[in-house]
Amino acid sequence: MYQVLLIDDEPRMLDLLELYLAPYDYVCEKAAGAEEALDMMKQEAFDIILLDIMMPGMDGWELCREIRLFSEVPIIMLTARGLQEDIVKGLRLGADDYMIKPFDEEELLARMEALLRRSSPRHVVEFKGLVWDKDRFELSYKQNTIKLTPKEFDMLGLLMQHPHKVFSRDKLLELIWGIDAETEGRTVDSHVRNMREKIRDAGFPIDEHFKTVWGVGYKWVVRKGE
């Protein structure tokens, strides 16, 4: 799941882009102008930006230049300006790609996927709608955030990244709490119990996948075909 910032002064275009992207697990935030977009970027991290050029006030050229002063987020300029000189200008100002309206939906999706593959990898594990995102320190299910403590979050991520591997309580204490931590296995069990309850309340079938290996520890189970 990726966060996309859509920047265009035409509400219909913003709604159309969101309509195209939402079925492919893109979470879209919409800005009707440059100032609004910059304010949003100060408060939230985005994985990719779709940017129009012709906007009142600060146009797309200026905004692209401004964004590049503080961020390397991938930018696709999506505009009706199709002259060769416009394309060259956009790329030189820092855009990663340039598409001309009207655009083909499949081509746009393919270009976005290519840019996201080339951008810095993010520590994200996604399983049946449950998304563990290390970079954002966020766990969500069907786009709804589940609040975990740091230890709960780290433990879940460890197991999800190593499906079917059994982690003993002692190993979890070493990896999550630290080798010198003055605690015991019951602390692990308490964190697991609380974490399961939170995720279960969010609607995810946690008990089918976060399994207890009696007398040993815990593991994350992925059934064939999932």
N, C-alpha and C positions, 0 to 999 in steps of 0.2 A: 504494500500500500504506500503510495507516494503523495506528498502534499504539493499541489500545483497552485501557483498564483497566476490568475488570469487578469490582464490589465488592458482595458479597452473602454472608451467612452461611450460605446453603444451597448445599452442593456441587452438588446436582442442577441448580439454577438456573444456576450458573456453567458447568457442563458443557453445558447446553442452549443458553445464549447463544453459547458458543464454537462449538457445532455449527452454529448458524444463521449465524454471521458468517464463519467460516473460508473457506467457498467463495467469498466475495466479496472475498478478499484483505485481510481484517482480521487483524492479528496480535494475539491476545488474551493479556493477562496477567491473572491472577485473584488477588484478595485476599479473604480470608474475614472481614475486619474493618477498622475505621478505622485502627488503628495500623499494621497491615501495609500498607495502601494508602498511608499517608503516607510510610512508609519506602521504598516502591517509587518514589514520586514524587520522592524526594530523589536517587535513583540513575538514573532514566530519564525521558525526556520522552515524554509521551503526547499523542495528537491529540484524543482524546475519552474521556469517562468515562461509564459506565452505573452508576448508584448506587442501591442499595436503601436504604430508610429504617429499617425495623425491624431493628436489629442490637444485640447485647449490647454493653455498654460505651458508647462514643461512637456515637450513632445517626447516620443519614444527614443529619438536619438540622444537627447540630453539625459533621459532617465537611464538608458543603458550605460552611458558614461558614468553617471552617478553611482549606479549599483556596483560597477567594476572597481570603485574606490574602496569598497569594503567587503565584497563578496565575489566568489567564483561560481555561484550557482549557475547551472546551464540556462541559457536564454535562447528561445526561438522567437525571432521577429515574425509576426503574423500580420501581414499588411496588404493593402491594395496597391501599394507602390511597387511596380515590377521592373523599373528600369535597371539596367546593369549597374549603373553608377550608384543607385540606391542600395542594391545588394552588397556591393563592395564597401560602401560607407558603413552599413550595418555591421558587417563582419569585422571591419577595422576598428569599430567603436567597442567591440567586445562581445557581440552576439555570436553564439555557437552555430546557429543555423538560421535560415531565412526562407519563409514560405509566403506565397502570394495568394491572396483571396481572389475568387473563391477557391478553397482548398479541398483536397480529397481526404476524407476521414481516415481511411486506412493508411494513407501516406503519413499523415500527421502522427498517428499512433506509432508507426514504425520509426519515424524520426525521433520521437520522444524516447522510445525504448532504447534506441542506439545511443543517445546522449546519456541516458541514465546508466547504461552499461559501462560507459567510458568514464563517468564521474567517479569520485572517490567512493570506495565501497562503504556501506553502512552496516553496522552490526545489527541485522534484523533477522528474526526468525518468525515465519508466518505459518500457522497451521489451523486449517478449518475456521478461519476468521479470527483466531487469536493471534495477536501481533505483539511480539516482544522486541522492543527497539532500544538497544543499549545506548545509542548516541543521544536519544531524546529522554532516556530514563523513563520509558513509558510502556505500560502494558495496556492493550485495548482489545475489546471483543466487539466486532461489528461496529467499529468506530466509536465505541463508548469506553472511556478510560476506566481502568480498574486500579485503585490506589493500593500499592503494596509498600511495605517497609523496604529499605535498601537490602537487607539480608534476604527477605522473601523474594525480591526481584532478582537478585544475583543467583539464588538457588534455582529458581524456575528457569532462568536463562541457561544455566549450566546443564541442567537435565535436557532441556529442549534442543540444545546444540549437540547432545550426545545421546540420541535415542537408543533405547535398549541396554545401555550401559548402566550397571548397578553401581551406585555410589553408597558406600557405607556411611554410617553416621559420623564415624571418626574422620573419614575422608572429607565429608562435607564441612565438618568443623575446621579442618585444616585449610580447605580451599576458600571458604566463605568468611569464617571468623578469624582465621590466622593461626599459625602453628603454635603460637604462645598464648592463645586465648584461654582464659580460665573459665571454661564452661563445660557442659557435658551433653550427652546424646539426647537427653530429654528436652534440651533447648531446641534442637533440630526438630523434634517431633511437635513441639508447641508451634514453631513457625510454620511447619507444613500444615498443621490443622487450621491455623488462621488463614493461610494462603488459599487452601482449598475452599474454605467457606466463602471468601471474597469472590473467587472466580466462579464458584458454583452459583452464587447469588446473581452474578452477571449473566448467567444463562449458558455458559460453556460447560460441556460434559467433562469436567476435570477428572472425575473419578474413573473414567474410562481410559485415561492416559497417564495420569500421575499415580503410579502404582507403588504400594508398599511391598517390599520383599522382606517377609517376616524374619526377624532375627538378624537381618543384615542391614538394610537401608532402603533406598528408593531408586526408581528408574522411570523414564518417560517411554511410553509404549506407543508405537505407530503401527497400526494394523495394515496388512497388505492391501494395496490399492488406495490408501489414504494419502 
